[in-house]
């Protein structure tokens, strides 16, 4: 299966009202802002989108609204984060019916699958639809590592076309290239390893901080694409304190606070997550506000 996924994909937030009810209008307004600033693709209901905090009908509601609103302007994928293979397959089927362009598939939630169970999960969900799939490997967060040798085995499943690599070990990009050649489109999945990943062969970036800094994400991407590495490194050094926010267990609260500070939405999260308070809030706000004050202004086309 051939896809044209490349560039900056947002792991988009799901916006809530102050009472934690779903805010579709705010979610779509935020999507528009990112599209206007040059986003290449959109992933709804990933980790940053609080997938596991939404009820099943709410997930479908978000997808319907987003697919209708985006109206083909760019690819719309959805995270698939379910407890069982059966439910993940059902969700994949429902998402296909709604009209999404692809899936970002995670291992099952809670239960830490063995390698053969992980492979079976991916194969069976892939068999539920003909949608192209980005496999999401994030062992630090989800406790399951999809290794290069496992991706060699999964290469026999034609609809698994891309990998979001979030192991935290940038050497994995080279290991995947050596093991699988060009079989998969590789996406950097950790914000503060993106430039290294692009240098080593990733051709896409699934980003969390793009929710707050879409123009700057696009600037960094364009400089790297153009081979203007000195300029890219300068932007990366400015961005790095912000990008580090993507690797904390409270990344959703941190990213949503940045979104609010930039005027693109609210910081409201769903319980059991709670809003930031005290010293932690002031520390994160200081990072965000310094980033806003010092943000680069130069265009990559200049």
LINKA-V689972 format. One record per backbone hydrogen bond with DSSP energy under -1.0 kcal/mol. CO is the residue of the C=O (numbers start at 1). NH is the residue of the N-H. E is the energy in kcal/mol with one decimal. If there is no record, write none. Layout:
co->{CO CO}
nh->{NH NH}
e->{E E}
This chain:
co->{7 8 8 9 10 10 15 17 21 23 24 25 26 27 28 29 30 31 32 33 34 35 41 42 43 44 46 47 50 51 55 56 57 58 59 60 61 62 63 64 65 66 67 70 75 76 77 78 80 82 84 85 86 87 88 89 90 91 92 93 94 95 95 102 103 104 105 109 111 114 115 116 117 118 119 120 121 122 123 125 132 133 133 134 135 137 138 139 147 148 149 150 151 153 154 157 159 159 161 162 163 164 165 169 170 171 172 173 174 175 176 177 180 185 186 187 188 190 191 193 194 195 196 197 203 204 205 207 208 209 209 213 214 215 216 217 218 219 220 221 222 223 224 227 228 229 230 231 232 233 234 235 236 239 240 242 243 244 248 250 251 252 253 254 255 256 257 258 259 260 270 277 278 279 280 281 282 283 284 285 286 287 288 289 290 299}
nh->{205 40 41 207 12 43 23 20 17 27 28 29 30 31 32 33 34 35 36 37 39 38 10 77 12 79 51 50 53 54 59 60 61 62 63 64 65 66 67 68 69 70 71 73 42 101 44 104 106 109 88 89 90 91 92 93 94 95 96 97 98 99 100 78 134 80 136 111 113 118 119 120 121 122 123 124 125 126 127 128 103 161 162 105 164 166 142 143 151 152 153 154 155 156 157 160 133 161 185 135 187 137 189 172 173 175 176 177 178 179 180 181 183 163 203 165 206 193 194 197 198 199 200 202 7 188 9 11 211 212 213 217 218 219 220 221 222 223 224 225 226 228 227 229 232 233 234 235 236 237 238 239 240 243 244 245 246 247 251 254 255 256 257 258 259 260 261 262 264 263 273 281 282 283 284 285 286 287 288 289 290 291 292 293 294 302}
e->{-2.7 -2.5 -1.4 -2.6 -1.4 -3.0 -2.6 -2.3 -2.9 -2.1 -2.6 -2.1 -2.0 -2.0 -2.4 -1.8 -1.9 -2.4 -2.7 -1.1 -1.7 -2.0 -2.2 -3.3 -1.6 -2.7 -1.7 -1.8 -2.0 -1.6 -1.9 -1.7 -2.0 -2.6 -2.2 -2.7 -2.2 -2.3 -2.9 -2.3 -2.2 -3.2 -1.9 -1.6 -2.2 -3.1 -2.7 -2.9 -2.0 -2.2 -2.2 -2.4 -2.2 -2.6 -2.4 -2.1 -2.5 -2.8 -2.0 -2.0 -1.8 -1.5 -1.8 -1.4 -3.3 -2.6 -2.7 -2.3 -1.0 -2.8 -2.4 -1.9 -2.5 -2.2 -2.5 -2.5 -2.3 -2.2 -1.5 -1.3 -2.2 -1.8 -1.7 -2.0 -3.2 -2.4 -2.7 -1.9 -2.2 -1.7 -1.4 -2.4 -1.1 -1.4 -2.4 -1.6 -3.1 -1.2 -2.4 -3.0 -3.1 -2.5 -2.0 -2.4 -1.3 -2.4 -3.0 -2.0 -2.8 -2.3 -3.0 -2.0 -2.0 -2.4 -2.2 -2.6 -2.7 -1.9 -1.4 -2.0 -2.6 -2.1 -1.3 -2.5 -1.9 -2.9 -3.1 -2.9 -1.7 -1.5 -2.3 -2.2 -2.2 -2.1 -2.5 -2.4 -2.8 -2.4 -2.1 -2.8 -2.0 -2.5 -1.3 -1.6 -2.4 -2.9 -1.7 -2.1 -2.7 -2.4 -1.7 -2.4 -1.9 -2.5 -2.3 -1.4 -1.7 -1.7 -2.0 -2.5 -3.0 -2.6 -2.0 -2.0 -2.5 -2.2 -2.4 -2.0 -2.6 -1.3 -1.6 -1.4 -2.1 -2.7 -2.4 -2.7 -2.1 -1.6 -2.4 -3.1 -2.1 -2.1 -2.4 -2.3 -2.1 -1.2}
